[in-house]
Amino acid sequence: MTVQETPSSFRPAQRIGAIGVSEILKIGAVAQRLKREGRPVIILGAGEPDFDTPDHVKAAAEQAIRAGQTKYTILDGTPELKAAIAVKFRRENGVDYGSDEITAGAGAKQVIHNAFMATLSPGDEVILAAPYWTSYADMVKIADGTPVDVACREDNGFRLDADDLERAITPRTRWLLLNSPSNPTGAAYSAAQLRPILDVLMRHPQVWLMSDDIYEHLTYDGMPFVTAAALEPGLKSRTLTVNGVSKAYAMTGWRVGYGGGPRELIAAMAVVQSQSTTNPSSVSQAAAIAALTGPQGILVERREAFQRRRDLVVDGLNTIEGVSCRRPEGAFYTFASCAGLIGRRTPGGVHIDSDSSFCRYLLEQHDVAVVPGSCFGLAPYFRLSYATSDQNLREALSRIAKACRELS
């Protein structure tokens, strides 16, 4: 007897109808498949440090397991973790948050998602400084908000211009989301560069600020990090300062992020989290406490390594005809222009008509995976992550140079 298949009755929710899996994850999946097939692919698309989690952090997790710390915790962080986060905010940022003004979630991404879910209604707008991390806009949409892109020009260091921000604000604007240092450009704001942005927000009391500080410990050339709530205390009552242990301590898989903000916002975010994950992993919380309160010298060592890699990549890219790359102030990405290559053809006759086609050519023909700038809201650029070994970076630069030479 043959069983007749019936058409699927699945109907996705409207809120995800126009949203797909992150393009970065798609590129990574293709690159991994090619590697499994035996291709020598160098993957420079991931936003993940190649260093290992510090040993004392691992030891704290092991100790927590042996001590039976494997049960549910308070839904948005143990008192011990919140205390460690409060000390960190005072020590490194000069900002005071009480325990009821701190939340911890399963990564900084969840903290941002919780905030949008807790505050956005249909028609509310969130201003995003483009180029921006791809997930920002989709998280706004899932929360029924409307992302509003404001382009940040390369001649302004990929930083948001205060006049452009002023023009983008409407009565429907609920948030400005600012990431410094930035993914994907590595652009960072000094106090003088951030001040005009904050002055605009001070004139618009309905607009809240979400400050994504996840790359805080990766600023170069002696540039001090500055966070908005410390620079302008008048904004603290409507600022959510987001951070986490993923990038600084190479703990991406542990999934612990945190935020500091007004207690009313933190309480609303707890409602959202209570109906999704509840608490972040109890063992990961113990590890995060060790990271935040333990020896911090590793941060300096790794920042120096990343700065050396940045210089290696920027200098190498700027020797390639058709490519130009600004030297970023932080994070572990370069955001290089490939405008000089648009319009050329591959040896196989394929027309390079966009940054996406250029990146596809690099992956398919030269085994280098990078991410097109159009994924982040600004073309024609490509993002290269230098969170890998010097050897891999040198080989990747050699392949990119060869790929560009073969274009006609």
C-alpha positions as CSV (number, residue, x, y, z in Angstrom):
1,M,0.0,0.0,0.0
2,T,1.4,3.4,-1.0
3,V,1.0,6.2,1.5
4,Q,0.0,9.4,-0.1
5,E,1.9,12.5,1.2
6,T,-0.3,15.4,2.1
7,P,0.9,19.0,1.6
8,S,2.4,20.5,4.8
9,S,0.1,22.7,6.7
10,F,3.0,24.5,8.4
11,R,2.6,28.3,8.3
12,P,5.4,30.4,9.8
13,A,4.6,33.4,12.0
14,Q,4.6,36.7,10.1
15,R,7.3,38.1,12.4
16,I,9.9,35.7,10.9
17,G,8.5,35.6,7.4
18,A,11.2,37.9,6.0
19,I,14.0,36.7,8.4
20,G,16.4,33.9,7.6
21,V,19.4,32.3,9.3
22,S,22.3,34.7,9.6
23,E,24.3,35.0,6.4
24,I,27.5,34.7,8.4
25,L,26.3,31.3,9.7
26,K,25.4,30.3,6.1
27,I,28.9,31.2,4.8
28,G,30.4,29.3,7.7
29,A,28.4,26.2,6.9
30,V,29.4,26.2,3.3
31,A,33.1,26.7,4.3
32,Q,32.9,23.8,6.8
33,R,31.3,21.6,4.1
34,L,34.1,22.4,1.7
35,K,36.6,21.6,4.5
36,R,35.0,18.2,5.1
37,E,35.3,17.5,1.4
38,G,39.1,18.0,1.7
39,R,39.4,21.6,0.6
40,P,42.0,23.7,2.4
41,V,39.6,26.4,3.3
42,I,40.7,29.2,5.7
43,I,37.6,30.6,7.5
44,L,37.8,34.2,8.3
45,G,34.1,34.8,8.9
46,A,33.6,33.9,12.5
47,G,33.4,36.4,15.4
48,E,35.1,34.1,17.8
49,P,38.6,34.4,19.4
50,D,40.9,31.5,18.5
51,F,42.4,31.6,22.0
52,D,41.3,29.1,24.7
53,T,39.2,29.9,27.8
54,P,41.7,30.6,30.7
55,D,42.6,27.7,32.9
56,H,41.4,29.3,36.1
57,V,38.0,29.8,34.5
58,K,37.8,26.1,33.5
59,A,38.8,25.1,37.0
60,A,36.0,27.2,38.5
61,A,33.5,25.4,36.3
62,E,34.9,22.0,37.3
63,Q,34.7,23.0,41.0
64,A,31.1,24.2,40.6
65,I,30.1,20.8,39.0
66,R,31.8,18.9,41.9
67,A,30.0,21.1,44.4
68,G,26.7,20.3,42.9
69,Q,26.0,23.7,41.4
70,T,24.0,22.2,38.7
71,K,20.5,23.3,39.6
72,Y,18.3,26.2,38.6
73,T,19.4,29.6,39.7
74,I,17.7,32.9,40.0
75,L,16.4,33.5,36.5
76,D,18.6,36.4,35.6
77,G,21.8,35.6,37.4
78,T,23.0,34.4,40.8
79,P,23.6,37.0,43.5
80,E,27.3,36.1,43.3
81,L,27.4,36.7,39.5
82,K,25.6,40.0,39.8
83,A,28.0,41.1,42.5
84,A,30.9,40.3,40.3
85,I,29.3,42.2,37.4
86,A,28.7,45.2,39.7
87,V,32.3,45.3,40.7
88,K,33.4,45.0,37.1
89,F,31.2,48.0,36.1
90,R,32.7,50.1,38.9
91,R,36.3,49.0,38.3
92,E,36.5,49.3,34.6
93,N,33.7,51.7,33.6
94,G,33.1,53.9,36.5
95,V,29.4,53.1,36.6
96,D,27.4,52.0,39.7
97,Y,24.6,49.4,39.3
98,G,22.7,47.7,42.1
99,S,21.8,44.0,41.9
100,D,18.3,44.9,40.7
101,E,19.8,47.0,37.9
102,I,21.8,44.0,36.5
103,T,20.7,41.1,34.4
104,A,22.6,38.0,33.1
105,G,21.4,35.9,30.2
106,A,22.6,33.2,27.8
107,G,24.9,35.6,25.9
108,A,24.9,39.3,25.2
109,K,22.6,38.4,22.2
110,Q,19.9,37.2,24.6
111,V,20.2,40.4,26.7
112,I,19.7,42.5,23.6
113,H,16.8,40.3,22.5
114,N,15.2,40.5,25.9
115,A,15.4,44.3,25.9
116,F,13.7,44.6,22.5
117,M,11.0,42.1,23.4
118,A,10.4,44.0,26.7
119,T,10.1,47.5,25.1
120,L,9.1,47.4,21.5
121,S,5.5,47.6,20.1
122,P,4.5,47.7,16.4
123,G,5.6,50.9,14.9
124,D,8.4,51.6,17.3
125,E,11.7,52.4,15.6
126,V,15.3,51.4,16.5
127,I,18.1,53.4,14.9
128,L,21.1,51.2,13.8
129,A,24.4,52.7,12.8
130,A,25.2,50.9,9.6
131,P,27.2,48.8,9.0
132,Y,26.1,46.8,12.0
133,W,26.1,43.2,13.2
134,T,23.5,41.4,11.1
135,S,21.4,40.1,14.1
136,Y,20.5,43.6,15.3
137,A,17.9,44.3,12.6
138,D,16.4,40.9,12.8
139,M,16.0,41.0,16.5
140,V,14.2,44.4,16.2
141,K,11.9,42.9,13.6
142,I,11.1,39.8,15.7
143,A,10.1,42.1,18.5
144,D,7.7,43.9,16.0
145,G,9.9,47.0,15.8
146,T,11.2,48.8,12.7
147,P,15.0,49.1,12.2
148,V,16.1,52.4,10.8
149,D,19.5,52.3,9.2
150,V,21.8,55.4,9.3
151,A,24.8,55.0,7.1
152,C,28.2,55.6,8.7
153,R,30.6,56.8,6.1
154,E,34.2,55.5,5.8
155,D,35.5,59.1,5.6
156,N,34.0,59.5,9.1
157,G,35.7,56.4,10.4
158,F,32.5,54.4,10.0
159,R,31.2,56.3,13.0
160,L,27.7,57.7,13.4
161,D,27.5,61.4,12.6
162,A,25.5,63.4,15.1
163,D,23.6,65.4,12.4
164,D,22.6,62.2,10.7
165,L,21.3,60.8,14.0
166,E,19.3,64.0,14.6
167,R,17.6,63.7,11.2
168,A,16.8,60.0,11.8
169,I,15.0,60.6,15.1
170,T,11.2,60.7,14.9
171,P,8.4,60.6,17.5
172,R,8.4,56.8,17.0
173,T,12.1,56.3,17.8
174,R,12.5,54.2,20.9
175,W,16.2,53.2,20.8
176,L,19.6,54.0,19.4
177,L,21.8,50.9,19.4
178,L,25.5,51.7,19.3
179,N,28.3,49.2,19.2
180,S,31.9,50.4,20.0
181,P,34.3,48.9,19.1
182,S,32.1,47.8,16.2
183,N,31.4,44.6,14.5
184,P,32.0,44.6,11.5
185,T,34.2,47.7,11.1
186,G,36.3,47.7,14.3
187,A,35.5,51.5,14.6
188,A,35.6,52.8,18.1
189,Y,34.5,56.1,19.7
190,S,36.7,58.3,21.8
191,A,35.1,60.4,24.5
192,A,35.3,63.4,22.1
193,Q,33.7,61.5,19.3
194,L,30.9,60.0,21.4
195,R,30.0,63.3,23.1
196,P,28.0,64.8,20.1
197,I,26.0,61.6,19.8
198,L,25.1,61.8,23.5
199,D,24.2,65.5,23.2
200,V,21.7,64.6,20.5
201,L,20.1,62.0,22.8
202,M,19.9,64.4,25.7
203,R,17.7,66.6,23.5
204,H,15.3,63.7,22.8
205,P,14.2,62.2,26.1
206,Q,12.0,59.6,24.5
207,V,15.0,57.9,22.9
208,W,16.9,55.3,24.9
209,L,20.4,54.1,24.3
210,M,21.6,50.5,24.0
211,S,25.4,50.5,24.3
212,D,26.9,47.2,23.1
213,D,30.3,47.1,24.8
214,I,31.1,43.4,24.0
215,Y,34.5,44.3,22.4
216,E,35.4,46.7,25.2
217,H,38.8,45.1,26.0
218,L,39.9,45.1,22.3
219,T,41.0,48.7,21.6
220,Y,44.4,49.4,20.1
221,D,47.2,51.9,20.0
222,G,46.5,52.9,23.6
223,M,43.0,54.1,22.8
224,P,41.0,54.2,26.1
225,F,37.6,52.6,26.1
226,V,34.6,54.8,27.1
227,T,31.0,53.8,27.8
228,A,28.1,56.1,27.4
229,A,26.6,55.8,30.9
230,A,29.9,57.0,32.4
231,L,30.5,59.8,30.0
232,E,27.0,61.2,30.3
233,P,25.4,60.4,33.7
234,G,22.3,62.2,32.6
235,L,21.6,59.3,30.2
236,K,22.2,56.5,32.7
237,S,18.4,56.3,33.5
238,R,17.6,55.4,29.9
239,T,20.7,53.4,28.9
240,L,21.2,49.7,28.8
241,T,24.9,48.8,28.9
242,V,25.4,45.4,27.4
243,N,28.5,43.2,27.8
244,G,29.6,39.6,28.3
245,V,32.5,37.3,28.7
246,S,32.5,35.8,25.2
247,K,35.1,38.0,23.4
248,A,37.4,39.2,26.2
249,Y,37.8,35.8,27.8
250,A,37.3,33.5,24.8
251,M,34.1,32.0,26.3
252,T,31.8,32.1,23.3
253,G,30.4,28.6,24.0
254,W,29.8,29.2,27.7
255,R,26.9,31.6,26.8
256,V,27.0,34.3,29.5
257,G,26.2,37.9,28.7
258,Y,25.0,40.7,31.0
259,G,23.6,44.1,31.1
260,G,23.2,47.1,33.4
261,G,20.3,49.5,33.3
262,P,17.3,51.1,35.0
263,R,15.6,48.6,37.4
264,E,12.2,49.0,35.6
265,L,13.8,47.8,32.3
266,I,15.7,45.0,34.0
267,A,12.5,43.8,35.6
268,A,10.7,43.8,32.3
269,M,13.6,41.9,30.7
270,A,13.3,39.3,33.4
271,V,9.7,38.7,32.5
272,V,10.8,37.9,28.9
273,Q,13.7,35.7,30.0
274,S,11.4,33.8,32.5
275,Q,9.4,32.6,29.6
276,S,12.3,31.5,27.4
277,T,15.5,30.1,28.9
278,T,15.0,31.1,32.6
279,N,18.5,31.2,34.0
280,P,21.8,31.0,32.1
281,S,23.8,27.8,32.8
282,S,24.6,27.5,36.5
283,V,28.1,26.2,35.7
284,S,28.7,28.9,33.1
285,Q,27.8,31.5,35.7
286,A,30.4,30.1,38.1
287,A,32.9,30.3,35.2
288,A,32.0,33.9,34.4
289,I,32.5,34.9,38.1
290,A,36.0,33.5,37.9
291,A,36.6,35.4,34.6
292,L,35.4,38.7,36.0
293,T,37.1,38.5,39.4
294,G,40.3,36.6,38.5
295,P,43.6,37.7,37.0
296,Q,43.1,40.2,34.2
297,G,46.6,40.1,32.7
298,I,45.5,37.8,29.9
299,L,43.4,40.6,28.5
300,V,46.5,42.7,27.8
301,E,48.4,39.8,26.3
302,R,45.6,38.9,23.9
303,R,44.9,42.5,23.0
304,E,48.6,42.9,21.9
305,A,48.3,39.7,19.8
306,F,45.2,41.0,18.1
307,Q,46.8,44.4,17.4
308,R,49.7,42.7,15.8
309,R,47.3,40.6,13.6
310,R,45.3,43.7,12.7
311,D,48.5,45.4,11.4
312,L,49.5,42.3,9.5
313,V,46.1,42.2,7.8
314,V,45.6,45.9,7.1
315,D,49.1,46.3,5.7
316,G,48.6,43.1,3.5
317,L,45.2,44.1,2.2
318,N,46.4,47.6,1.3
319,T,49.1,46.1,-1.0
320,I,46.4,44.5,-3.2
321,E,45.3,46.4,-6.2
322,G,41.6,47.1,-6.1
323,V,41.3,46.7,-2.3
324,S,41.6,49.4,0.3
325,C,41.3,48.9,4.1
326,R,41.0,51.4,6.9
327,R,43.0,50.6,10.1
328,P,40.3,49.9,12.8
329,E,40.6,51.0,16.4
330,G,39.3,47.8,18.0
331,A,37.5,44.5,17.8
332,F,39.1,41.8,15.6
333,Y,37.7,42.6,12.2
334,T,38.8,44.6,9.2
335,F,36.2,46.1,6.8
336,A,37.9,46.5,3.5
337,S,36.5,48.1,0.3
338,C,36.4,46.0,-2.8
339,A,35.0,48.8,-4.9
340,G,38.0,48.7,-7.2
341,L,37.2,45.1,-8.2
342,I,33.5,45.6,-9.1
343,G,33.0,45.2,-12.8
344,R,35.8,42.7,-13.4
345,R,35.6,39.1,-14.4
346,T,36.9,35.9,-13.0
347,P,39.0,33.5,-15.2
348,G,35.9,31.5,-15.7
349,G,34.0,34.6,-17.0
350,V,31.9,35.3,-14.0
351,H,31.1,39.0,-13.6
352,I,32.0,40.5,-10.2
353,D,29.0,42.7,-9.8
354,S,28.9,43.0,-6.0
355,D,30.8,42.4,-2.8
356,S,28.7,39.2,-2.4
357,S,29.9,37.8,-5.8
358,F,33.5,38.7,-4.9
359,C,33.3,36.9,-1.6
360,R,31.7,33.9,-3.3
361,Y,34.6,33.9,-5.8
362,L,37.1,33.9,-2.9
363,L,35.5,31.0,-1.3
364,E,34.7,28.8,-4.3
365,Q,37.9,29.4,-6.3
366,H,40.5,30.4,-3.7
367,D,39.3,28.7,-0.4
368,V,39.0,31.8,1.7
369,A,35.8,32.5,3.6
370,V,35.0,36.2,4.4
371,V,31.7,38.0,4.7
372,P,30.3,40.6,2.3
373,G,29.6,44.0,3.7
374,S,26.1,44.0,2.3
375,C,25.2,41.5,5.0
376,F,26.0,44.3,7.5
377,G,24.1,47.1,5.6
378,L,27.0,48.7,3.7
379,A,28.5,47.7,0.3
380,P,30.8,47.1,-1.5
381,Y,33.0,45.9,1.4
382,F,34.0,42.6,3.0
383,R,34.6,41.7,6.6
384,L,37.7,39.7,7.5
385,S,38.1,38.3,11.0
386,Y,41.7,38.1,12.2
387,A,40.9,36.0,15.2
388,T,43.1,33.2,13.9
389,S,46.8,32.4,13.7
390,D,49.4,34.6,11.9
391,Q,50.1,31.7,9.6
392,N,46.5,31.4,8.5
393,L,46.3,35.1,8.0
394,R,49.5,35.3,5.8
395,E,48.2,32.4,3.7
396,A,44.8,34.0,3.4
397,L,46.3,37.3,2.3
398,S,48.4,35.5,-0.3
399,R,45.3,33.7,-1.7
400,I,43.2,37.0,-1.8
401,A,46.1,38.8,-3.6
402,K,46.2,35.9,-6.1
403,A,42.5,35.9,-6.6
404,C,42.5,39.7,-7.3
405,R,45.4,39.4,-9.8
406,E,43.4,36.8,-11.8
407,L,40.5,39.2,-12.2
408,S,40.3,40.9,-15.6
